[in-house]
Amino acid sequence: MHEALALALIRQQRKADALALLARASTLPSASGRTAYLHAALLADAGRRDEAIRVLSGATRERGERDLLLALASYQRQAGDTAAAEASLRRLAGINPDDPALAGRRPPSPPQEAPRP
């Protein structure tokens, strides 16, 4: 419900009101991944990418939803944090290795220790 109201506010060019609504809604126990996604997208659209990354980072700790992880990786890459973006994509690959969004952009595997003799 909050998401629908936020989208209506956006269509009315009331982005600040939509942002405030989503900020409140994201703290509710009923908040969904969609709430976090919309909140982060509005923050990024307002030039507040670091806050968008924090919102998505928090949401992905609670749930490993595909869209949240893809958006997080995208914002992290835009911010120049390629290591974090690759970690987000690895997490997505761990959940769904055949995800079409990963085709052609598989993140490198994390460094591993050399076996000891």
Number of C-alpha atoms within 10 A of each C-alpha: 7 17 20 10 13 25 15 14 17 16 11 10 11 13 19 15 13 24 21 12 18 24 18 13 20 21 11 10 7 9 16 15 20 16 23 25 23 22 27 28 21 21 21 16 12 13 11 13 19 15 14 26 22 13 21 27 18 12 23 20 9 10 13 15 15 19 15 24 24 18 19 26 26 19 23 21 15 12 14 11 13 16 15 16 23 21 17 24 25 21 17 24 17 11 13 12 15 11 12 9 14 16 9 7 10 13 18 11 9 10 6 6 6 6 5 4 3
